């Protein structure tokens, strides 16, 4: 207790419904479903943010992690093109804009990692009806051979289950083969929101919530950690959000295999759902973006990290999120396709120095990490070499094979490690 109040109480609190929640947070107690509903229903965002910041600092202090990573999307061809109505990335095989990279094209795109401080390839794509498991295994092996120091975070639970179906293999056997080929972690995409009613509207042929959880359970049992996500801002209810988070928390209690939670903001442009909802040209609000970060941090007391995905919510909302329970600023990304197809107006990449400047601007300590949240580098005494540039708009496609403002000495640093 401090000054007669529990540590979780805040002087500027305006919503009395948050008093008992603040007391629980101050004592480090687990929050309930009713607490989660009260948090999402409350408009006292600053109090929610302060509580989440308290919970985050207990685990991560002032540290904010980021990865020097590169996103690779081998194909946008997807058999769920006509049923995942929230998606703007997928195409049918002969539809305008459909693409499938050859392995050599993937390796050429990954060559951006040469001479750059890249630590992670983040690989996701569509459910291609003809790409077999061997295509992906050869990709992983080829990337590892060319970039042995770069970790591979690859294939969502939906993609893993799709490969198991077309190969007539078990999910476990697909994951075993992926791990042997060099995959270190799984991304958290494809979870959307677990509510059957919401999934029936936005993705009625996708894995169910239980099936998504089962793939991650299997991965964790094989020693493959993963991320987890929730897509918000479409047709889900506040109760759907809370129940989704509690399902993630329950699996983490069971396996301990989730590394980080990432709330993903729905973008309504260029997809059927956005048109049906009359939401074209709009997006989630900054208020809701910050609340989803904060409530995620408060309910997911057993997942060590919460990430803000700056390509979805802008670098500047992500910077503010660092005071709302968030300890991970994603990474350099290099070339982001999935959310820019849905109308995201954010940059395609951020430079190494821009990320460090954003983190320091929030009064936090930047820490470069690998896929497993092992510290790669800290930045005591580090000064960005260029005047910070305000990151605006999608980068031109010419940026595909470069990371802006690459510091020449970084190659020497990498070579010494």
N, C-alpha and C positions, 0 to 999 in steps of 0.2 A: 504494500500500500504506500502511496505517496500523497501527502497532504490530505489524508482521509479518503482518498479515492483509489480504486485499483489502477494499476499501471495502464490498463487499456482505456480508461476514461480520458476524454479530451476536453479541454476547456471550451472549445468552440462548438461542441456537439449540439445539434439542433433537433435530432430525432430521438425522442425518449425510448423508442423501441430498440435502439442500439445500445442502451446502457448495459443491459445484462450481457450482450454479446461482447462489448468492450471489456467487461469484467472477466469473461471467460478467456478472451485473448490475452489479457494481462496476466492471468494465471497459467496460460499455456494449455488450456483445456480444449478438447476437440469440440467443434461446432456440430450442431444437429441439422437435420433437414429443415426444421422450422427456422433455425438461425439463417440458413441459406436463403430461404424465401424472404425473410425480413430484410436481409442485405440487398437482394435484388429489387425489392419493393421500395426501398428507401431512396429519397432524393438527397440525402445528406452525404454527398460524394466525398467531401473533404474528410469527414470522420472515417468513412469506410477506407479511404486511402491511407489515413494515418494508422489505422489498425493493421492494414496489410503491410505497410512499411515496417511497423514494429515486428510483425511476424517474419518478414523477410530478413530484417537485420539480425534476428536471432540466429539464423542459419548462415547468411552470406555476408554480414557486416556491410561495408561500403562497396564491396566488390561487385562489378558488373562485367559479365563475360561476353565475349564475342568470338566468332570463328572467322578465320580467313577461308571462306568456303566458296564453292562454285556450283551453281545449280545446273544440272543437265537433264533435259527432257527428251528421251530418245524417240518418242512417237506421241502424236496426239490422236491417233486413230483409236477409237474406243467403241466396243459393242454396246455400251450403255449410253451412247450419244443421245438417244431419243427418250431416255427415262430419267437421267440425272438432270432435271430441268433447271437446276441452279448453276450448271457448269457452262462456262464460255470457252473453255480450252479444247474440249473434245470435238472430233470430226469423224464422219463416216469415211470408209476407205476411199471413195471417189469424190468426196465433197471438196469444194474449193477450200484451199488452205490446209488440207490434210498432208501430213508428212510422216515419213519413217526414216530415221537415220541409218545408214550402213554403219557397221562397226568402225570402219576407217573414218567416217565423218564424225562419229562420237569421239574417237581418239584425237582427231584434229581439233575439235572443239575443246577437249580437255587439255590441249597443248598450252592453253592460257596459263596453266599452272607452272609451266616451265619458267624458272627465274623469278616467280612470284612466291609470296609466303603462304601459298595455299595449303590448307591442312585437311580439307574435307571436300569430297564430291557428294552432292545431294542429288540423288537420281530418282525421279518419279516420272510416270507417263500415263498413257491410256491403256485400256485393256484390248490390245491388238488381237484379232482373231487368229492370226497366223504366226505371230512371233512366238517361238517356243522357248523353253527354259534354256536350251543351249545358247541361244542368242545372248541372253543376259549373263550366263556364266562366262562365256567368252569375253563379254564386255568387262566384267569384273576382273577376270584374270589379266586381260590386256591393260586395264588401267593400273592394276597393281604392278605389273611388269614395267610399265613406263613411269609410274609415279609411286615408288615403293613406300614413301613416307606420308602419303596422303591417305587418310581413312575414307572408307566408303560407307555412306548412309544411304540405303537403297531399298526401294519398293515398299509401297504401302501394304497394309494387310489385305486390301482389296486385290491388289496385283498378285500377291502371293497366293491367295485363294484361287484366283483366276488361272494361274499357272498350274496349280495342283489339279484343277478340273480338266484342263485341256491335256495334261500329261498323264491323267489318271494315276496320280501319286497322292500321298498324304501331304497335308500342310507341313508336317514335321520333316518329311523327306526333302521337300523343296527348301525348307529353311536350312537343313543340314548341308545341302549342296551349295546354297548361297554362302553360308559361313565358310565352307572349305574353299570357295572361289575368292574370298577376300572381303565379304561384307562384315562390317564391324557393328553397325546398329541399324535399326529400322526407323524410318520417319513415322510421324503420327497421323498422317493424312487418311482420309476415307472414313473417319469416325462420324463426321457431320454432327448429328445429334441423335442419341440412341432412341428417343421416343418413337414407338411404332407409328403413331399417327402422323408425326412430322415426316418420318421417312417415307410413308406412303404417299405424301404429297411431293416431296422433293427428289426422292431416289428410291422408287419402289422395287427395283430389281437389284439393288446393291446389297452387300452383306447386311444382315441384321446387326443390331448392336451386340448381341451375344456372340455372333460369329466373329465380329471384329475383335472383341475381347479375347475370344478363344485363340485367334492367331497370335496375339501378343502374349498370351499366357504360354503358348507353345514356344515362342521365341525366347521368353525369359527363362523357361526351363532348360533351354539349350545354351544358356549363357550369352544370348544376344539381347542387350538392353535396347530400349526403344523410347520414342517420344509419344505423347498423346495430345489430342487436340479436341476442340469443340467448335463447330461452325455456328455462329450466332447472327441474329439480325435478319432472319427470314420469316418462317411461319411458326417457329417454336414458341412455347409459353415460358414464363419464368420458372414454373415447376419443372418443365422439360430440362431447362438448364441445370437446375439443382440436382435432379435425378441423374443426369449425365455425369456430373462431377462426382457424385457419390458412388456411381458405378466404377469410375476410374480409381477413386480412393480405395474401394473394396478390393480391386485387383492388385493395387499396390500393397495393401496390407498382406495379401496372399503371396506375392512374388517378389516385391521390391525391385522390379525391373524397369520402371519408368524413370527416365533421367530428367525430363522436363515436360511441362504442360504449356501448350500454346493455344490461346483463344484466337480463332480465325474469323475475321469480319467478312460477312457476305457482301459481295459486290454485284449489283443488279443489272449492270449493262451487258448487252449482247447475249442475253440468255432468256429462255422462255419464262422462267419464274418471275424475273424482273418485269417483263412485259405484262404478265398476268396480274401482278400485284400493282401495276401502275407506278413502279418504282424506278423506271429508267432515268438515269441522270442523278439519282440520289445515292446515298450510302449510309452506313451507320454513323451515329453522331460520336463526337469525341467523348462526350459524357458516358455513353454506353461502352465505348472502347475501353475507357479507363476503369469503369465499374467491373467489366468482365475480367480484366487483369486482377483487380483487387480481390474480388470475391473468389476467383480461382485460387489465389494465394491463401486466403483464409480457410477455405474448405479443404484444400488439398495439403493438409499438414504433413503428409508423408512423402510428398514428391519434392525433391530438393530445389528444383529450379522452375521459374516461370519466365517464359520468353515472350517478348513483344515482336510481332512480325512487321517490321517497318514498311516492307513493300505494300502491305494492305492498308495501314492506318497512317502513313506518312512518318518520316523520320522524327518530326517534331512532336507528334502525339506519343511516339515511342520514347522520346527523351523525357517527356513529362511522366510517362508510365514508370520510369525508374524510381519515382517517389511514391508509387502506388502498389508496391509489392513485387515489382519486376526486377530480375537480376540478370537478364540476358537480352542483348540487343541484336540477336540473329547474327548477321555477318556481312561480308562484302557482296555475296550473291553472284556478281559478275553479269548475269543476264537472266532476268526473271520473266518467264512467259505466262505462267498459269493465271496470275491475277491481273496482268496487264491486258490479257485477252478479255477480261471482264470489266475493263474500263479504269483500272487503277491508274492514277495520274502521277504516281510516285516515280522516282528514278529507277532504272533497271539495276543499278549497282551503287554502292557507296565505296569510296576509297578508304584505305586503311586509316589515313590521317583524319578523314571526316568522322569516322566512327569514334576514334579516340577523342576528338574534339567534342562530339555530342555527349559522350559519357562524362568527360571532365566538366562540361558546361552544366551538368546536373549535380555537380559536387560529389561525384562518385569516382571510384578507382577502377580504371580499365584493366581487364585481365584477358589476354588471348588464351583460348582453350582449344583442345581438340574435341573430337566427337564424344569422348567419354568424360568430358569436363575435367580432364587433367590440365594443369596449368602449363602453357607453352612459354608464356612471357609476361612479365609485368613491366611497368613503364615509368619507374622512378627516374626522374631526370630527362625523360624523353620529350623532345620538342618537335611538333609537326613541322615539316620543312616548308610548307606553303601556307599562305594566308587562307584560312578556311573559306570554302566556297559554299554558298547556300545550295543544297541539293534540290534541283527543280526538274520536274517532268521526266518522261521516259528518255533514256539515253538512246542515241542513234545506234543502229545495228552494227555500225563500225566498231562499237565498244565491245563486241562479242569476245574478242581475243586480247583484251587488255584489262588491267585493273588500274583505275586512274591514280595518278600521283604515286606510282610505285617508287618506294625509296630505294636507291641503288644499293645501300648497305644491307638491305634485308636479305639478299642472296647470300651474302657472307655470313649473316647471323644463322640462316637456315643450314648452311653447310657445316657450321661448327657444332650443331646439335645432334 
